[in-house]
Amino acid sequence: MLRIKQLLTVMSLAAGSALAMGTAPAQALGFSFSPFQFSTQWQGSAPTGDVMLKSITTGGKTTSDFYTVTGANILQNDARVPGVSDSGAASSDRGDAVTNYGTVQEDASNASIVSSLGNLNLNSIIDTEDRGGFTIDVTFGKAMNEFLFWERGMNSALKVQAIGEGDTVLAEYLLNSRPGQGFNFAGFGINTTEINEVQAVGSLGLKLAGGYTNRLRLTSVKNSSLYNGPDFKVVGANPVPEPMTIVGTAMAASAFAAARRKRKAAAEQA
């Protein structure tokens, strides 16, 4: 416990110093996302059946220790208009022959998002209409600093933000699954209920430097040719070491908030 208190004290001082210099919060606390490529080892019957994630390999290291989404909070999601083609935004989808994982639901709900992302079946995804916009927070059972993404179609973008306490944005990265933007072909394609063809799946990981978080904010912008309706899966990896778990989600965010309150109080007394 003493080490944790000392760590929080150091981080609080660092945040206070950064505030004095007028640095943006996420930068001041040393948070940033960096992309990394990985290969996907899977088992199943793509493109319409189960595609079960078994392990990934990156930098010569293979891991099979994964964590799936346990909670979701839809902040905004364009509603589907009956009779209007391609209306709406995020929906829950899965392969035509997938029955034991995920669900199929237009106008995704918090529960359907957890159903789609709360498993290791890469053919159980969030599907987005090409012109749709959404902002959705997803949470994991543990705080971690590595997040694995797969995108069906390799033709879209997705904004990813790491969220800390107090709704602080710790880091942000724009995933672009198009060729030449970092994504690798994951070695399989899928065909879900929303489409009538097999589309290739690409993959890319994000590593959070500076800390850990159990909440990501995922955004697609409406009517954007860049975002173009991402169809995706996200899985977490590399959880926070157990002795540090009690510190909570992105502990540096608490230090930042404390430093901000202290600065405000000092200004009022001046």
ZAMARGU-4260 file (C-alpha; in steps of 0.2 Angstrom, whole numbers, plus 5000, padded with zeros to 4 digits):
<rodrens>
0) 5000/5000/5000 | 5014/5012/5004 | 5022/5010/4987 | 5005/5014/4979 | 5003/5030/4989
5) 5020/5035/4984 | 5016/5032/4966 | 5001/5042/4967 | 5010/5056/4975 | 5023/5056/4962
10) 5010/5056/4948 | 5000/5070/4956 | 5016/5081/4957 | 5019/5077/4939 | 5002/5082/4934
15) 5003/5098/4944 | 5019/5103/4935 | 5012/5099/4918 | 4997/5110/4922 | 5008/5124/4926
20) 5016/5123/4909 | 4999/5123/4901 | 5001/5106/4893 | 4985/5096/4887 | 4980/5083/4901
25) 4983/5067/4891 | 5000/5073/4885 | 5005/5080/4903 | 5002/5063/4910 | 5012/5054/4897
30) 4998/5044/4889 | 4998/5040/4871 | 4992/5026/4859 | 5004/5017/4848 | 4999/5005/4835
35) 5007/4987/4833 | 5004/4974/4820 | 5000/4956/4825 | 4995/4939/4816 | 4979/4931/4821
40) 4978/4912/4825 | 4960/4906/4824 | 4950/4890/4822 | 4933/4888/4814 | 4923/4889/4798
45) 4925/4906/4790 | 4917/4915/4781 | 4899/4911/4788 | 4903/4901/4803 | 4912/4903/4820
50) 4929/4911/4819 | 4936/4908/4836 | 4951/4918/4842 | 4965/4906/4849 | 4980/4917/4850
55) 4989/4932/4842 | 5008/4934/4839 | 5017/4950/4839 | 5036/4954/4840 | 5039/4935/4841
60) 5028/4933/4856 | 5012/4923/4856 | 4998/4926/4869 | 4981/4918/4872 | 4976/4928/4887
65) 4962/4939/4881 | 4948/4949/4889 | 4931/4953/4881 | 4919/4968/4883 | 4909/4966/4899
70) 4899/4983/4898 | 4893/4996/4885 | 4885/5013/4886 | 4878/5020/4870 | 4881/5039/4870
75) 4874/5042/4853 | 4869/5030/4839 | 4859/5036/4823 | 4842/5027/4823 | 4837/5016/4809
80) 4823/5023/4799 | 4810/5010/4793 | 4810/5009/4774 | 4826/5020/4772 | 4840/5010/4765
85) 4857/5011/4774 | 4849/5022/4788 | 4855/5020/4806 | 4872/5016/4812 | 4879/5003/4824
90) 4870/4986/4824 | 4874/4969/4831 | 4878/4956/4818 | 4886/4939/4816 | 4890/4926/4802
95) 4875/4918/4794 | 4879/4901/4802 | 4884/4907/4819 | 4871/4902/4832 | 4880/4901/4849
100) 4888/4918/4850 | 4882/4936/4848 | 4866/4942/4841 | 4858/4950/4827 | 4850/4967/4831
105) 4847/4983/4821 | 4848/4998/4832 | 4861/4991/4844 | 4857/4991/4862 | 4870/4991/4877
110) 4865/4973/4879 | 4867/4968/4861 | 4884/4976/4860 | 4890/4966/4875 | 4883/4951/4867
115) 4892/4955/4851 | 4909/4959/4858 | 4908/4949/4874 | 4915/4933/4866 | 4931/4928/4856
120) 4921/4924/4840 | 4928/4936/4827 | 4912/4933/4816 | 4902/4941/4830 | 4904/4960/4827
125) 4897/4977/4827 | 4891/4982/4810 | 4890/5000/4805 | 4880/5008/4790 | 4891/5017/4778
130) 4884/5034/4783 | 4880/5031/4801 | 4887/5039/4816 | 4889/5033/4834 | 4899/5036/4850
135) 4899/5021/4862 | 4909/5017/4878 | 4914/4999/4880 | 4921/4992/4897 | 4932/4977/4901
140) 4932/4967/4917 | 4950/4973/4920 | 4961/4988/4916 | 4974/4984/4903 | 4985/4993/4891
145) 4983/4983/4875 | 4968/4982/4863 | 4966/4972/4848 | 4955/4977/4834 | 4948/4968/4818
150) 4939/4977/4804 | 4928/4969/4791 | 4930/4976/4774 | 4947/4985/4777 | 4939/5001/4770
155) 4934/5011/4786 | 4940/5022/4801 | 4936/5021/4819 | 4941/5034/4832 | 4947/5026/4848
160) 4949/5035/4865 | 4956/5029/4881 | 4944/5035/4895 | 4950/5038/4913 | 4941/5043/4929
165) 4930/5059/4928 | 4928/5055/4909 | 4945/5061/4906 | 4952/5057/4888 | 4969/5050/4891
170) 4974/5046/4873 | 4966/5045/4856 | 4970/5036/4840 | 4961/5036/4823 | 4961/5018/4816
175) 4961/5017/4797 | 4959/5000/4790 | 4963/5004/4772 | 4979/4998/4764 | 4995/5007/4769
180) 4988/5013/4785 | 4995/4999/4797 | 4982/4986/4796 | 4987/4968/4791 | 4975/4955/4783
185) 4970/4944/4797 | 4970/4928/4786 | 4951/4926/4784 | 4936/4934/4778 | 4918/4934/4784
190) 4900/4935/4778 | 4887/4941/4790 | 4868/4943/4789 | 4870/4961/4784 | 4879/4958/4768
195) 4879/4946/4753 | 4897/4943/4750 | 4913/4938/4759 | 4924/4953/4765 | 4942/4952/4770
200) 4946/4956/4789 | 4961/4967/4794 | 4969/4968/4811 | 4979/4981/4821 | 4983/4983/4840
205) 4984/4998/4850 | 4996/5000/4866 | 4992/5013/4879 | 5008/5020/4885 | 5008/5028/4903
210) 4995/5018/4911 | 4980/5006/4910 | 4961/5008/4907 | 4946/4997/4907 | 4936/5009/4896
215) 4937/5014/4878 | 4926/5027/4868 | 4923/5022/4850 | 4917/5034/4838 | 4911/5034/4819
220) 4907/5051/4811 | 4890/5052/4802 | 4891/5055/4783 | 4910/5054/4783 | 4919/5046/4768
225) 4934/5043/4780 | 4924/5033/4793 | 4913/5025/4781 | 4904/5013/4793 | 4917/5003/4802
230) 4912/4984/4805 | 4923/4979/4820 | 4928/4968/4834 | 4939/4973/4849 | 4947/4962/4862
235) 4958/4967/4877 | 4975/4960/4882 | 4989/4963/4895 | 4979/4968/4910 | 4986/4978/4925
240) 4997/4968/4937 | 4987/4962/4951 | 4996/4972/4965 | 4991/4988/4956 | 4973/4983/4953
245) 4966/4993/4968 | 4973/5009/4961 | 4959/5008/4948 | 4956/5013/4931 | 4969/5025/4924
250) 4976/5030/4941 | 4985/5045/4933 | 4968/5053/4929 | 4964/5054/4948 | 4981/5063/4950
255) 4976/5075/4936 | 4959/5079/4944 | 4967/5082/4961 | 4980/5094/4954 | 4967/5103/4944
260) 4957/5106/4960 | 4972/5111/4970 | 4976/5124/4956 | 4959/5131/4956 | 4959/5133/4975
265) 4976/5142/4974 | 4969/5154/4961 | 4954/5158/4972 | 4965/5162/4987 | 4976/5173/4976
</rodrens>
